[in-house]
Amino acid sequence: MKNLWNKFDADQYQGNLLALRVYSSRLIGQDPNLVLHGGGNTSVKAPFKDIFGKVHDAIYIKGSGWNLDTIEATGFAPVKLASLIKLSRLKSLSDSDMVVAQRAAMLDQRAPNPSVEAILHAIIPFSFVDHTHADAVVTLSNTPNGEEILRSIYGDKVLIVPYVMPGFALAKKVSNLTRTTDWSKLHGIILMKHGIFSFSNDAKESYERMISLVSDAELVLKERPNLGESHGEVSLLEIAKLRLAVSKSANIPMIAVFNGLPFHYEFSSQKDVASIACRGPLTPDHVIRTKRIPMITDMDIEKSVERYRDDYVKYFERHASGELQQLDPAPRWAVWRDIGTVVFGRTQKEIEVVSDIVDHTIQAIQDAERLGGWVTLAERDIFDVEYWELEQAKLNTGRENLMFSGQVILITGGFSGIGRACVKKFSENGANVVTIDKDPNIMNLYKESTVVAVVGDVTLESDVNNVIHEAIQRFGGIDVLVNNVGVFPKSSHIEEIDSEEWRSSMNVNLNSAMYVIKKTTPYLRHGWQPAIVIVGSKNVVAPGRGAAAYSVAKAGLTQLGRIAALELASDSIRVNMVHPNSVFDTGIWSDDVISDRAAHYGISVAEYRSTNLLGVEVTSNDVASVVLALSGPQFSRTTGAQISVDGGTDRTI
Ligand code: ZN
């Protein structure tokens, strides 16, 4: 444990208790060995002055929905201290009554809902109270002699509390246990199989007590064996299969990230991994992110997913009562025997959260095993937290559900024009996008973590293989292929065509598409509602003089798409084509070229831009909208179709 307290930084906040509270909460939030993604909470008891100038004894408690590493003063809810203490004296209090009562005691209605641990924070008679789920402490408490070990480390300076469901029951328990306690002797409280509290009237001391208590636990765990060099390996196609099977079980598309690094590989190849991995989570609030246990995957992927689903349904039936609705029965992580681990999630954010929790859980399991065994809470206790409405409420804040959430789209030529518009459009609609382009500037174009750019040439088989590899590694599969790459060679009549120019047009516009489709098809077969969209051209139906190299390639491309539609229909892969025309905001058309062409016809640039029946300008964005629609559920019954996006022309209608 590193003590991150910085005197210079902290001195700026002297005299402002809430500002100091924000400062030290962030120190705690920064350390993933103390809290992970929304875990833990902190508070400070300080006066609150209301609008009439009346001063109240208040406690500022972390609001739910805030993370400690990024919390601000507005993330703390000021609540009347006396009201919370009064609540702690009730015999019982339901969750929903507790939420209402806590809100009613709030001194600023703009503040977020107080943490479910507010009452517990209130009864601890110190200004600063810090609560974390520190790995080292929780790991020790998850061993057969955990309590004994913890007592031998801490003696009397820590109160040890057996596991109770968080919320009112826990506050009540601590209140009962501390009736005759001399608080001045205590540095902290350990909640078995859950976490640890530290406290003091001084912000620095409370923080340093946390660091020191957790460091003492780490010392006991310090002997960790060195890892070898080995990595788990699995074929890309197997990952795509697993992702689809899990998505089907969840009934929503999810991304899957495989991890075969030594730490994960070695865990997965332990003989007793199925037993040690499936005893339960590190700390109960992880259950809403990771489910109670991972899926154990062996070579039969479908069966593994089925077995997990059946077990989950039975687990639900064993413990559910009343009106409870079963959550989806799909795992959020898997141990792939002798290969590594896989994490599943609807979004990158979910993947990130679950991956971090899995890393810490695997370490904790192995540490505990060295200390006599990994023992977790009973299934029933975990179920109660998983289906606790106050926990589920955490997940429902800010959850996105867009048309392409959890789906993976491969787009060729994503640096400019229609390709770039497609990347943007799919991203806005929740998709994870992988795109390949020859222009190395593509590496700096997309900042969002949901877009993976690869520099490469689609006419080279190795570069195509590379972008597919990237898609599976980052997201676990491919659902939609947008074949967009294209070049427009310079105009020349057939007798003047340069052979090299002809070959290059065929290579980029046609041959590359054959290889891209050929290579992505096996993955699309394991994609979620898979589709291919090919960007053709108006020239296919209405060719122009001097454009043979372009039109012939695009006509061939369209024919390729039609045959793909025939061949892939039985795999439920839809293949459709769009035929744009005069899309001037693409790389092909510079302002100079446009004004040249306009002058050539003796019309204004604006007129030239909209010489079609509807008299409208056609933009890359217009084309991307149609590509998106063809890839989505609106066109789920359409394959082999060709749709013009050209404002209408006499020659094609
Ligand atoms: Zn907790």
Residues whose N, C-alpha, C, O or C-beta is under 5 A from the ligand:
A	BS01	ZN	G195
